Amino acid sequence: MNRVLLGLFIGVFVLVLASSVSAQEAVIKTVVDNGGCPLIADNRTEYKLNVHVDNTELNEATDGVGWAVVAPQGVDFIVTRVNGTENNRPENDFFAGKDMFWELVRAEFNHLHARITELGQGVLDGQGNVVTYTFTISSVSRPMRTSFGLSGVNFIPPEGQQSQRFRIENQQFVILPDNFPAMSAKCAR
């Protein structure tokens, strides 16, 4: 009986250990700053999209992040501003206080972007945005639930070799045509 209990205990311990090792990954996600309201496709109202990074689950610093925002199909987004460089920091910057070695951040979606710190200045146990895009939406013909996507993601470890482990999360949101019937007072423009 004691051997069975010991075997069961060791089995549970190994499972817990294995699950904690596999859970060591960073998170990168798209977050639309819309206050819980639908976005209106009127070609003039500006909205913000943050690409947020959380590496608190990793056991090492992150020296850089690469990504491409994939815009939803069937909608025209016009990026009006972008904050994502050492001289033009995003809101709640993941790399706050770090000197940057190389940055490629453009005012457009669907293209590779990257921010890399100077050697030895990586972020350990950090959370924040690597970029903040401000955009408008041209007209849509019907309401739609959608999300931005991410591709080409790479988390650069201190030794610059293989990407750190990560998972992608994308916030869903609703886009409404400009002439859509009245919304709640909370979301009225």
QUIMO-V252285 format. One line per field, one symbol per residue. phi: phi as a letter, one per 30 degrees, with the letter a starting at -180 (. if undefined). psi: psi as a letter, one per 30 degrees, with the letter a starting at -180 (. if undefined). Layout:
phi: ???
psi: ???
//
This chain:
phi: .dddddddddddddddddddddddbdbbbcbddbiicddcdcibdcbcbcccbbcdddcbdcdabcabdcdedibcccdcabcabedbdddhdeceicdcdabbbcdacibdbabbddeicdcchcblccabccbcbddbdbdbcaadcbbhdbccdediddeddabcbbddacccdecdeecdedcdd
psi: eeeeeeeeeeeeeeeeeeeeeffillkklkjkigggllkkiggekklkkkjkkjgfflglljflkklkkjkkkgkjkjkflkjhlefiklkhkegkfkkkekkjjlillglklkkkllkgglkkhlkakfljkkllklklflkkkalllklgkkjjlefgbkklkllkkkkllkkklegklklleefk.
//
